């Protein structure tokens, strides 16, 4: 089903007014094309479908404040592209960490010690996150845990991208300070294991 520009604008207006039928029409029209588009980045059908579904969830959740400057299709394509790239960056970080663990004999040969250290680090991290101000912790969590871009965070919080950068920098500084004693202990333990 091809949506004309005029009817596309009408659908967007209906969507902004909480029309589930408008949302369904948009979803049915663009879903398959968006999955194929995401697949160009991810080369993984399940991940592509998940990304497109997440984009549609976000469209529904933010329907009242949607700002579409060109066409709905280009807006959806750009959203899918951005989320695909964000997910790939996140997966790249996860894969690098997995490679580090698998390639480092100290880490792989001492699984029990690593498990204990990881649990201690996680516990100390949670405590440290509870100690830093909420506005820094929330932005840090959105960026590092939820893998949201600075631009997405800024839009969600209604602040500038620069404010997001400053808050993440401050969060990192405070976390380093909170975790410094624990990290020194880990370095010493790793040196003793050599």
FENFENWO-V917311 format. One record per residue. RES is the residue in one letter. PHI is phi in radians with two decimals (none if undefined). OMEGA is omega in whole degrees, -180 to 180 (* if undefined). D_CENTER is the distance of its C-alpha to the mean C-alpha in Angstrom with 1 decimal. Layout:
# FENFENWO-V917311
RES_PHI_OMEGA_D_CENTER ; RES_PHI_OMEGA_D_CENTER
This chain:
# FENFENWO-V917311
X_none_-180_31.7 ; X_-1.71_180_31.5 ; X_-1.69_176_30.6 ; X_-1.27_-178_32.7 ; X_-0.97_-178_31.3 ; X_-1.15_-179_33.4 ; X_-1.24_175_32.4 ; X_-1.09_179_28.7 ; X_-1.08_179_29.1 ; X_-1.14_178_31.0 ; X_-1.08_-180_28.3 ; X_-1.10_178_25.7 ; X_-1.11_177_28.1 ; X_-1.11_179_28.8 ; X_-1.04_180_25.1 ; X_-1.08_178_24.9 ; X_-1.71_173_27.8 ; X_1.22_-180_26.1 ; X_-1.39_178_27.7 ; X_-1.23_180_26.5 ; X_-1.19_176_28.8 ; X_-1.15_178_27.3 ; X_-1.06_180_23.8 ; X_-1.06_180_25.4 ; X_-1.09_178_27.2 ; X_-1.12_-179_24.1 ; X_-1.04_-178_22.2 ; X_-1.13_-179_25.3 ; X_-1.26_-169_26.0 ; X_-1.86_-172_22.7 ; X_-0.93_-175_20.9 ; X_-1.08_179_22.7 ; X_-1.09_-179_22.5 ; X_-1.20_177_18.8 ; X_-1.12_178_18.4 ; X_-1.06_180_20.9 ; X_-1.14_179_19.1 ; X_-1.09_-179_15.7 ; X_-1.07_177_18.0 ; X_-1.04_179_19.3 ; X_-1.55_-169_16.1 ; X_-1.54_-174_15.2 ; X_1.00_-178_18.8 ; X_-2.48_-175_17.7 ; X_-1.12_-180_18.8 ; X_-1.06_179_17.0 ; X_-1.12_179_13.6 ; X_-1.08_179_14.7 ; X_-1.12_179_15.9 ; X_-1.08_-180_12.9 ; X_-1.08_-178_10.9 ; X_-1.12_178_13.9 ; X_-1.07_178_14.3 ; X_-1.10_178_10.9 ; X_-1.10_180_12.0 ; X_-1.18_176_15.3 ; X_-1.07_-180_14.2 ; X_-1.13_178_12.6 ; X_-1.04_-180_15.9 ; X_-1.15_-178_18.0 ; X_-1.13_-176_16.4 ; X_-1.88_-174_16.8 ; X_-0.98_-177_20.0 ; X_-1.24_-177_22.2 ; X_-2.04_-179_20.6 ; X_-1.03_175_19.7 ; X_-2.14_-179_21.0 ; X_-1.92_-172_21.9 ; X_-1.56_-179_23.9 ; X_-1.97_178_25.1 ; X_-2.20_178_24.8 ; X_-1.07_-179_22.7 ; X_-1.08_180_22.3 ; X_-1.16_176_21.2 ; X_-1.08_-180_18.7 ; X_-1.16_178_17.2 ; X_-1.07_180_17.5 ; X_-1.13_178_15.6 ; X_-1.09_179_12.8 ; X_-1.14_179_12.7 ; X_-1.06_-179_13.1 ; X_-1.08_-179_10.3 ; X_-1.19_177_7.8 ; X_-1.06_-180_9.9 ; X_-1.14_177_9.9 ; X_-1.07_-180_6.2 ; X_-1.12_180_6.6 ; X_-1.14_176_10.0 ; X_-1.09_179_9.2 ; X_-1.10_179_7.4 ; X_-1.11_178_10.4 ; X_-1.10_178_12.7 ; X_-1.12_179_12.1 ; X_-1.06_-179_12.7 ; X_-1.14_178_15.7 ; X_-1.12_179_17.1 ; X_-1.13_179_17.2 ; X_-1.08_178_18.9 ; X_-1.11_179_21.3 ; X_-1.03_-179_22.1 ; X_-1.15_-177_23.0 ; X_-1.25_-177_25.0 ; X_-1.50_-177_26.7 ; X_-1.74_-177_27.7 ; X_-1.07_179_30.8 ; X_-1.08_-178_30.7 ; X_-1.28_-175_27.4 ; X_-1.39_-179_28.4 ; X_-1.37_-177_32.0 ; X_-2.07_-173_31.4 ; X_-1.06_-178_29.0 ; X_-1.12_179_30.4 ; X_-1.07_-180_30.3 ; X_-1.14_179_26.7 ; X_-1.08_179_25.8 ; X_-1.10_180_27.6 ; X_-1.08_180_26.0 ; X_-1.10_179_22.5 ; X_-1.10_179_23.3 ; X_-1.13_179_25.0 ; X_-1.09_180_22.1 ; X_-1.07_179_19.7 ; X_-1.10_179_22.4 ; X_-1.14_178_22.9 ; X_-1.10_180_19.3 ; X_-1.05_179_19.2 ; X_-1.08_-180_22.4 ; X_-1.12_180_21.4 ; X_-1.11_179_18.3 ; X_-1.25_-177_20.9 ; X_-1.47_-177_23.2 ; X_-1.47_-178_21.2 ; X_-0.98_-174_21.2 ; X_-0.99_-176_18.7 ; X_-1.11_176_17.6 ; X_-1.38_-178_16.6 ; X_-1.09_-178_15.1 ; X_-1.10_-179_12.9 ; X_-1.14_178_11.5 ; X_-1.05_-179_11.2 ; X_-1.09_180_9.4 ; X_-1.08_-178_6.8 ; X_-1.35_-171_6.5 ; X_-1.52_-177_7.4 ; X_-1.62_-177_6.8 ; X_-1.56_177_3.7 ; X_0.99_176_2.4 ; X_-1.52_178_3.5 ; X_-1.29_178_6.8 ; X_-1.02_-179_10.0 ; X_-1.11_179_11.4 ; X_-1.08_-180_9.2 ; X_-1.09_-180_9.7 ; X_-1.03_179_13.3 ; X_-1.11_-178_13.8 ; X_-1.09_-175_12.8 ; X_-1.58_-180_14.9 ; X_1.22_178_17.6 ; X_-2.20_179_17.9 ; X_-1.38_177_18.1 ; X_-1.06_179_15.7 ; X_-1.08_178_18.3 ; X_-1.08_178_18.2 ; X_-1.08_180_14.5 ; X_-1.03_-179_15.6 ; X_-1.11_-179_18.6 ; X_-1.14_179_16.9 ; X_-1.17_177_14.5 ; X_-1.04_179_17.7 ; X_-1.14_178_19.7 ; X_-1.07_179_17.4 ; X_-1.07_179_17.6 ; X_-1.08_180_21.3 ; X_-1.17_178_21.9 ; X_-1.13_177_20.1 ; X_-1.00_-180_22.2 ; X_-1.13_-179_25.2 ; X_-1.16_-174_24.6 ; X_-1.74_-172_23.9 ; X_-1.04_-179_26.5 ; X_-1.14_180_29.3 ; X_-1.17_-179_27.3 ; X_-1.16_176_26.0 ; X_-1.09_178_29.7 ; X_-1.06_180_30.8 ; X_-1.08_180_28.4 ; X_-1.04_179_29.6 ; X_-1.09_179_33.2 ; X_-1.10_180_32.7 ; X_-1.11_178_31.3 ; X_-1.20_178_34.3 ; X_-1.18_-179_36.7 ; X_-1.32_-179_35.3 ; X_-1.24_*_36.4
